Amino acid sequence: MNVNGQVRVLFLAVLMVAVSALSAAAFQQGDLAPDFTCRTLTGKSFTLSSLRGQPVVLKLATTWCPTCREQSEELEKAADFLEQHHVPVVEIFFQESDATVRSYLAKHSVKVHPIVMTDEGDVFGTYNVYLIPRLLLIDAQGVIQRDGGLLPADQLISQLSAMLK
């Protein structure tokens, strides 16, 4: 086998490992959402399981990610629906200081008022974060109904409506 052939085989092997790792990292529909406790930007302790009994939108993001901002815009489009149905949005920023997140939020006025916190690595590890933004829809029983990337507002509303029935 020549050098080009070896490079192709190596590339395919690396690609197969990467794809299998990504699919293994995501939660499947029906998995129980792992609980976590973090400190909010207001200094209060927050535990995900405290929201049991209602669906939850969990957004994992950073301040520097343009697609994360796009996801925020989609959440804004769904703000009236989220408010009307009392669906909380929990937004966790990774590898960010509280000051950086506060500054970011001050520059981007929002109708959706998420429960915001920074993560010191616990959620990052528990949720095996490999993709940002990552949007999880968790039902009232704490079961993951969706785990993936960018979700347009119309699809978000549709999926949450099905969860609310």
Sequence and secondary structure as in RCSB ss.txt:
>XXXX:A:sequence
MNVNGQVRVLFLAVLMVAVSALSAAAFQQGDLAPDFTCRTLTGKSFTLSSLRGQPVVLKLATTWCPTCREQSEEL
EKAADFLEQHHVPVVEIFFQESDATVRSYLAKHSVKVHPIVMTDEGDVFGTYNVYLIPRLLLIDAQGVIQRDGGL
LPADQLISQLSAMLK
>XXXX:A:secstr
  HHHHHHHHHHHHHHHHHHHHHHHS  TT B    EEEBTTS EEEGGGGTTS EEEEEE SS HHHHHHHHHH
HHTHHHHHHTT  EEEEEES  HHHHHHHHHHS  SS  EEEEESSHHHHHTT  SSSEEEEE TTSBEEEEES 
  HHHHHHHHHHHH 
